[in-house]
Amino acid sequence: MASLMAGAAKYDLYSHDFRRATYETYARMRERDPVHLQPGLDGETPIWFVTRYDDVVALLTDNERFVLDPALALTPDELRRREDESPLPLDERVSTHLLTQDGEDHRRLRRLVTKAFTPRMIEGLRPRIEEIADELLDAVAPHGSMDLVDDFAFPLPITVIAELLGIPVEDRDRFRVWSNTFVLPPLTDELREQFSRHTNEFVAYLDDLFRERRARPTDDLVSALVQAEEQGDHLSENELYSMAVLLIVAGHETTVSLITNAVHALLTHPDQLAALRSDRSLVPPAVDELLRFDSPVERTITRWAADDVELGGERIARGDLVIAVIGSANRDESRFLDAGTLDVTREDVRHVGFGRGPHYCLGAPLAKLETEIALTKLLDRLPGLRLAIAEDDLYWRPVPIFRSLASLPVAWDA
């Protein structure tokens, strides 16, 4: 087992210093240790980090040997021991969702929400997303400056997903607090207490919401999920709560980071910003290049090896933990010409920013549309858009899965 082989971490993958040299670190890993075993964030649990494009694709598309449900990889005794040793057992009310299920359970859950996220359905949201973006910019445009995260990149997708689900938009700040708790690893007593408290708050909130939708269903996604649960054989109570949590958290968290990272990349590459200013038709395809260049989902959640597997020349044993490093794969020089260069006219942009295989991001069409509209509106309405802070003063959130800025102060010619 990997736990018998783990030593000190060879690569710093979590500190603030790492955030300043993220892609240099990944380049070294791809060159020297493309499939590398070292302790994870807790300094103890051994994890395989997979950094090359081809290996990442192989991992993501093999849902038989790399699984999300530990019960498919561990013996009953191993599973029981793991649960006993866990510092914070996962609450099944918020963890029985698409990102923790495999096989038929995953396909069944996915079918319940797929219709709401088809490209046709998402394109129908375009006028409303444009309206929300304009309303947000109306509030800040005269001032000549804003924090892009707080004033635009966060409220845009959280408003969209709130309206889609049928939950009050005025509760968005509460969603932000809860979401931040769910994506931060609870490694300290304080964070564990916070995680439990916020989980209970969120579940209580959902209790009230579900009770309201059962009594008075409306034309929204929460009502559809509640009705599916009442049919019994489609959605359990735990799955209902978990799906709501996933849709609220994943429905905005990744898009906030995508919009912010895209704007940051353009403001630090003025030639590419100028290209979009001169030709707005480049914006939609540029979203994929921006997503490749600085992926908001930097790493996948951990998978389990369900069998002994050879990957990238290394033997991964059954029961080992594995993480695909999306941000590294999207900068792999063997896959992308001048991978470290941002090129909004790049034609071959088959990135893995939304994953690959059966767990490909359900919300990809929505995230891309929101980012396209966000960038277009910013270009149209904020002339001379620029960073209002030194690059060295930017702070990246300490969240292992996401690559996201805590804030992005910008200014323009009001």
Sequence and secondary structure as in RCSB ss.txt:
>XXXX:A:sequence
MASLMAGAAKYDLYSHDFRRATYETYARMRERDPVHLQPGLDGETPIWFVTRYDDVVALLTDNERFVLDPALALT
PDELRRREDESPLPLDERVSTHLLTQDGEDHRRLRRLVTKAFTPRMIEGLRPRIEEIADELLDAVAPHGSMDLVD
DFAFPLPITVIAELLGIPVEDRDRFRVWSNTFVLPPLTDELREQFSRHTNEFVAYLDDLFRERRARPTDDLVSAL
VQAEEQGDHLSENELYSMAVLLIVAGHETTVSLITNAVHALLTHPDQLAALRSDRSLVPPAVDELLRFDSPVERT
ITRWAADDVELGGERIARGDLVIAVIGSANRDESRFLDAGTLDVTREDVRHVGFGRGPHYCLGAPLAKLETEIAL
TKLLDRLPGLRLAIAEDDLYWRPVPIFRSLASLPVAWDA
>XXXX:A:secstr
 GGGT  S SS  SSHHHHHTHHHHHHHHHHH SEEEEE TTSSSEEEEE SHHHHHHHHH TTTEES GGGTS 
HHHHHHHHHH SS   HHHH SGGG  HHHHHHHHHHHHGGGSHHHHHTTHHHHHHHHHHHHHHHGGGSEEEHII
IIITHHHHHHHHHHHT  GGGHHHHHHHHHHHHS   SHHHHHHHHHHHHHHHHHHHHHHHHHHHS  SSHHHHH
HHHHHTSSS  HHHHHHHHHHHHHHHHHHHHHHHHHHHHHHHT HHHHHHHHH GGGHHHHHHHHHHHT SB S 
  EEESS EEETTEEE TT EEEE HHHHTT TTTSTTTTS  TT S     TT  GGG  TTHHHHHHHHHHHH
HHHHHH TT EESS GGG  B   SSB  BS  EEE   
